[in-house]
Amino acid sequence: MIKHYREDFGALNCPVVCRLTGPLDPDRLHTALGALAARHESLRTTFHGRGARLVQRVHPPGEPEVTWHEVASAQAATEALTAELRTRIDPERWPARVTVWRQGPDEHLLCLNLHHLVTDAWSTGILLRDLVACYDRAAGGSATLPAPGWSAARFARAQQEMLGTDRLGRHQQYWRRQLAGARVPRLDALGITEGASRSVAADLPATTVTTLRELALRERTTMFAVLLALFHAQLYRTTDQDDLAVASMFANRDRPELRETVGLLAGMVLLRARPGRAHRFTDLLREVHGTVIGAFTHQELPFQLLPGDLVDTGGGRADDVMFNVMTPVRHRLSAGDVHFELVVPTEIGSRFPFELALAPVGEQRLQAVLFQAGDGTAAADFLAGYVELATAVAAEPGLRLSRVSHAY
């Protein structure tokens, strides 16, 4: 059985990495990081105990600790970043670690490395925006920010309140009906073995991304559904399983009070599809669209409140195979003459045995990163097949899935 949540390779790190260009003032950056932590209490929250006895302690704002290094080149900075991302964070001591590598007078690489207990993918966009605004203020600017969202404690109370309403029953009924008889993809068919995760990355061609977006508009669905349908089709091609349930992390921020919250609010949902029963890709896409809408509507229920035997995991876990699309964020922001560019790191490991993550980069690019436990020899083939399939569907949206395993 594959072990989950190993921390020895930084799988529970969730960083914000920025490339800074321009005349960076270290004192202003220090002030901005302090203001960021004062604004978001999750950045100064430690965790103690385990299981049902786990408690959080919110510490008062204070002077942030920033580690500075001089590096000789961009390659040296990348290597240092890789080592930092694979170094675990102890949330009992402090949930955040800040490192800056100076490549030259106007070139820096910044890593705000956070434990996943205090952040998620949605929070990344908030943190980048707020950091730039805080730097602008430290430089005498007048950047404005919205009021912070609910605290993690207030969010927890809202979840507890939900347990006492009829919403709990409605959510449970939906998921029991939706997942009855579902199966997780077989790990052996995906080439997964024991060991730390390894990653491979590839870009989807810009023309393919544009055409897939047009397909989503024509089908009145989302790009997420298109990319997920491609994932189901590629899993079908690889495992020959015609009924598949894959896990995904949904933001769980449909309440307006949570839109500006930095913290781990995301919840896991299982997304089921039957690619073996779909004649054409567009048929599969329409099924996946319905699945995504249902999951979005019922994402409020923590998966742990469902029966443990609802899904056939083959002796593993329901989240053995994970699919995620990162929330689109503004990748380039400026504070005066200093420019902040978000970097999507591929060096970090995954806490799941098999995870495909897609990250928008600018307006036209999509970067696909596949994490696989073990030696990763099958990951490159799977990812190449996924990109190949995406290109084929862009050219022929009505592609017959019976041809997929043979022609592509």
C-alpha angles and dihedrals in degrees: 000000000000114000117231135210099022109172100191091094099039097259091149093053116109107185137188106215121188135181108217122202126181135044099326115196108212093204092052091048090050090051091047093052090050091051090048092055091046090053096048114044092194088074089064100038121113127193128222134184128014141265116348089356095058110127133182127221119202111209124207119258114276145156110308120231112233124183116209126198134181115223130185100221147003088260091056090050091051092050091049090048091052091054091048094050091051093052113095124237118225106219090196090066101034134327098221138055124186123201130173124192116200113211096170141333092289102026125079138155117213127195121190097188114196135182111245090239089075104037147025139190094281090053091058093072092048092050095049093049093046094046091054091047092049090050090050090053091047087055091053097265127137103232113161128213133193120247113279117259129242119311120247089254092055090049090052090052090052090053091050090050089052090057089064096054136075089254088081092060093046092051092048093049091051095050094044090052094042098047103034106131094004121148133208115231113269111260094209090058089055094053095246119161136166119289143070117318121264125199139216124188137200137171121235107231113260092236090053092050092050093049093047090052089053089050090053090052093049091049092044092237138108136270087244090062092048093051091045092050089053089051092052091048092050091047089051089050091051103038102025088225110142097195114052137173117194128182126239136177113238120198094236092206103124089127111085090224089067100049092091098037120118109208146082100298098136116114133201122248131178117232114203127196137162106219091168090065097048116094097198135020091249089058090054091046092055091051091048090049090058090047093052093048091051093047092048091051093050101034092111092081114087108236089229089071091066123088111279093228096049092103127043103237097174090236094311132085134287091244097050090112115043134186122191136170113197118235111259110250135174103269097193124051132159137210106191109303094345117093123202118203119186113230120206104218119214094180095081119095128235126240090217125077093232123017132163112197123184120196126190110230110193121319101310110025130085118188117203118202121186119198119196131178115237128020093337096224093137095045096076092052093048093048093046088051091050093052090044091051092048090053091048093050091047088056094042115017091181091058112156108243090212086070095049099084092048110033101039 
